[in-house]
Amino acid sequence: MSPAPPSLSPWWSPDRRADRRPRLEARGRIKRAIRDWFEARGFTEVEAAALQVSPGNEAHLHAFATEALSLQGGASPLYLHTSPEFACKKLLASGETRIFDFARVFRNRERGPLHHPEFTMLEWYRAGEDWKVLMDDCAALLALAAEAAGTTSLTWRDRTCDPFAEPQRLTLAQAFQDRAGIDLLATLYPDGAGDGPALSEATRKAGIRVAPDDTWSDVFSRVLVERIEPTLGDVRPTLLCEYPAPEAALARRCAHDPRVSERFELYACGVELANAFGELTDPAEQRRRLEAEMDEKARIYGERYPLDEDFLAALALMPQASGAALGFDRLVMLATGARTIEDVLWTPVTKAQ
């Protein structure tokens, strides 16, 4: 039997090494450059444990569950974390002020050109600093990654982005108005809750499909995916900011308008690279939001994850802070021109047969 062609052979086949190794070497250079950048600015590298009592409490993120067995035969449920966020915020509560983590994280039900069940999340936190400082961090990291990879542009499929250009700053309200003709803020009540019928009606008029049982968040996500995200990060990076309050469960509300929050996402070549917040530190409000997320998860998927009571207790001691999470593998993809996320992973997870 003749060997499988390189595109179909497993990642460990010697005939694929020549294609894979340059990108993996670039991955190492990018990681070293980023580590040096953070350490030069007084950040401490930390290592959050992957096993947690709660994997995170976002409705649409799915975890890998396991259990810890005692010598007496008892079992306690644990999860592989979907983000090191809760653990990192506990470190802020303990007194750390500037930290970063190249965390291995795990998300179930995710696999494709931009998704992998195990991947590397670069998270960093700044105690006592404004969330907009993170925008400057993101711009610096794009340029740093390109320099380390020896390129002048980020590429994904047929799209390019200049990593050295000043990012465009675009609010969600502006994006919805410009790309879909929808007045997003008019579909939010003064307390930040979403007016589902109002957004559904505006979305139908924009020519986008709406189902009878769609919630405000369902419709928001559909407009974002169909009309907004495909337009972002061409020529120069985009910082999509001031997410509506229903879409920012872990972020503070903006002082100038409580309908929106201190949250932004970084895009390049239409690819979401980073998600950042001005962090919510009110334990009671955070509990309410996480419980609402789990209620939504139960409604859609029939399951819920426990809350991390230790995390909620730590919030009472946590200082005001800002934090960001960046998909490191995606950044390497764009900096090396890779086709899929697996092209920049040393050992991709074997696909189920």
Solvent accessible surface area in square Angstrom, and as a share of the most:
residue,aa,sasa,rsa
1,M,242,1.08
2,S,92,0.60
3,P,120,0.76
4,A,51,0.39
5,P,69,0.44
6,P,78,0.49
7,S,82,0.53
8,L,135,0.67
9,S,8,0.05
10,P,58,0.37
11,W,81,0.28
12,W,167,0.58
13,S,13,0.08
14,P,116,0.73
15,D,78,0.41
16,R,42,0.15
17,R,148,0.54
18,A,84,0.65
19,D,76,0.39
20,R,12,0.04
21,R,87,0.32
22,P,76,0.48
23,R,51,0.19
24,L,8,0.04
25,E,77,0.35
26,A,5,0.04
27,R,20,0.07
28,G,24,0.23
29,R,95,0.35
30,I,0,0.00
31,K,54,0.23
32,R,138,0.50
33,A,25,0.19
34,I,0,0.00
35,R,68,0.25
36,D,90,0.47
37,W,30,0.11
38,F,0,0.00
39,E,87,0.39
40,A,83,0.64
41,R,99,0.36
42,G,56,0.54
43,F,9,0.04
44,T,70,0.40
45,E,58,0.26
46,V,19,0.11
47,E,162,0.73
48,A,21,0.16
49,A,64,0.49
50,A,33,0.26
51,L,90,0.45
52,Q,26,0.11
53,V,76,0.44
54,S,2,0.02
55,P,3,0.02
56,G,17,0.16
57,N,4,0.02
58,E,77,0.34
59,A,4,0.03
60,H,101,0.45
61,L,27,0.13
62,H,16,0.07
63,A,11,0.09
64,F,63,0.26
65,A,78,0.61
66,T,64,0.37
67,E,98,0.44
68,A,44,0.34
69,L,129,0.64
70,S,54,0.35
71,L,180,0.90
72,Q,160,0.71
73,G,62,0.60
74,G,38,0.36
75,A,60,0.46
76,S,62,0.40
77,P,96,0.60
78,L,33,0.16
79,Y,28,0.11
80,L,46,0.23
81,H,3,0.01
82,T,4,0.03
83,S,24,0.16
84,P,1,0.01
85,E,20,0.09
86,F,17,0.07
87,A,17,0.13
88,C,0,0.00
89,K,1,0.00
90,K,49,0.21
91,L,57,0.28
92,L,2,0.01
93,A,19,0.15
94,S,87,0.56
95,G,54,0.52
96,E,63,0.28
97,T,82,0.48
98,R,75,0.27
99,I,0,0.00
100,F,1,0.00
101,D,4,0.02
102,F,23,0.10
103,A,6,0.04
104,R,123,0.45
105,V,0,0.00
106,F,31,0.13
107,R,38,0.14
108,N,53,0.27
109,R,156,0.57
110,E,39,0.17
111,R,87,0.32
112,G,26,0.25
113,P,60,0.38
114,L,38,0.19
115,H,75,0.33
116,H,4,0.02
117,P,19,0.12
118,E,46,0.21
119,F,24,0.10
120,T,2,0.01
121,M,15,0.07
122,L,0,0.00
123,E,3,0.02
124,W,0,0.00
125,Y,5,0.02
126,R,14,0.05
127,A,18,0.14
128,G,64,0.62
129,E,46,0.21
130,D,76,0.39
131,W,11,0.04
132,K,98,0.42
133,V,49,0.28
134,L,0,0.00
135,M,4,0.02
136,D,84,0.44
137,D,5,0.03
138,C,0,0.00
139,A,27,0.21
140,A,34,0.27
141,L,0,0.00
142,L,0,0.00
143,A,22,0.17
144,L,34,0.17
145,A,0,0.00
146,A,0,0.00
147,E,110,0.49
148,A,20,0.15
149,A,20,0.16
150,G,70,0.68
151,T,36,0.21
152,T,109,0.64
153,S,36,0.24
154,L,0,0.00
155,T,41,0.24
156,W,19,0.07
157,R,179,0.65
158,D,134,0.70
159,R,53,0.19
160,T,75,0.44
161,C,2,0.01
162,D,57,0.29
163,P,3,0.02
164,F,98,0.41
165,A,29,0.22
166,E,137,0.62
167,P,15,0.09
168,Q,51,0.22
169,R,123,0.45
170,L,9,0.05
171,T,30,0.18
172,L,1,0.00
173,A,29,0.23
174,Q,90,0.40
175,A,0,0.00
176,F,0,0.00
177,Q,91,0.41
178,D,100,0.52
179,R,67,0.25
180,A,11,0.09
181,G,54,0.52
182,I,1,0.01
183,D,80,0.41
184,L,2,0.01
185,L,45,0.22
186,A,70,0.54
187,T,4,0.02
188,L,11,0.05
189,Y,109,0.41
190,P,112,0.70
191,D,95,0.49
192,G,2,0.01
193,A,46,0.36
194,G,24,0.23
195,D,30,0.16
196,G,17,0.16
197,P,110,0.69
198,A,35,0.27
199,L,0,0.00
200,S,10,0.07
201,E,80,0.36
202,A,28,0.21
203,T,0,0.00
204,R,122,0.45
205,K,157,0.67
206,A,24,0.18
207,G,65,0.62
208,I,6,0.03
209,R,158,0.58
210,V,21,0.12
211,A,28,0.21
212,P,139,0.88
213,D,114,0.59
214,D,28,0.14
215,T,44,0.26
216,W,15,0.05
217,S,36,0.23
218,D,36,0.19
219,V,0,0.00
220,F,2,0.01
221,S,48,0.31
222,R,43,0.16
223,V,0,0.00
224,L,18,0.09
225,V,89,0.51
226,E,89,0.40
227,R,78,0.28
228,I,0,0.00
229,E,39,0.17
230,P,64,0.40
231,T,59,0.34
232,L,1,0.00
233,G,2,0.02
234,D,63,0.33
235,V,117,0.67
236,R,102,0.37
237,P,1,0.01
238,T,1,0.01
239,L,1,0.00
240,L,0,0.00
241,C,11,0.06
242,E,32,0.14
243,Y,3,0.01
244,P,0,0.00
245,A,10,0.08
246,P,45,0.28
247,E,37,0.17
248,A,2,0.01
249,A,20,0.15
250,L,11,0.06
251,A,0,0.00
252,R,50,0.18
253,R,75,0.27
254,C,7,0.04
255,A,111,0.86
256,H,131,0.58
257,D,19,0.10
258,P,68,0.43
259,R,65,0.24
260,V,7,0.04
261,S,0,0.00
262,E,22,0.10
263,R,32,0.12
264,F,0,0.00
265,E,9,0.04
266,L,0,0.00
267,Y,1,0.00
268,A,0,0.00
269,C,0,0.00
270,G,21,0.20
271,V,2,0.01
272,E,57,0.26
273,L,5,0.02
274,A,1,0.01
275,N,37,0.19
276,A,0,0.00
277,F,21,0.09
278,G,0,0.00
279,E,2,0.01
280,L,14,0.07
281,T,21,0.12
282,D,68,0.35
283,P,45,0.28
284,A,76,0.59
285,E,42,0.19
286,Q,0,0.00
287,R,85,0.31
288,R,128,0.47
289,R,20,0.07
290,L,3,0.02
291,E,74,0.33
292,A,52,0.40
293,E,38,0.17
294,M,2,0.01
295,D,78,0.41
296,E,43,0.19
297,K,0,0.00
298,A,34,0.26
299,R,135,0.49
300,I,66,0.34
301,Y,69,0.26
302,G,65,0.62
303,E,64,0.29
304,R,121,0.44
305,Y,17,0.07
306,P,61,0.39
307,L,31,0.15
308,D,1,0.00
309,E,94,0.42
310,D,93,0.48
311,F,0,0.00
312,L,6,0.03
313,A,68,0.53
314,A,16,0.13
315,L,2,0.01
316,A,75,0.59
317,L,137,0.68
318,M,12,0.05
319,P,55,0.35
320,Q,96,0.43
321,A,1,0.01
322,S,0,0.00
323,G,3,0.03
324,A,3,0.03
325,A,19,0.15
326,L,0,0.00
327,G,12,0.12
328,F,0,0.00
329,D,1,0.00
330,R,38,0.14
331,L,0,0.00
332,V,0,0.00
333,M,0,0.00
334,L,1,0.00
335,A,5,0.04
336,T,31,0.18
337,G,33,0.31
338,A,2,0.01
339,R,147,0.53
340,T,45,0.26
341,I,4,0.02
342,E,41,0.18
343,D,6,0.03
344,V,0,0.00
345,L,10,0.05
346,W,127,0.45
347,T,91,0.53
348,P,9,0.06
349,V,62,0.36
350,T,112,0.65
351,K,119,0.51
352,A,103,0.80
353,Q,209,0.93
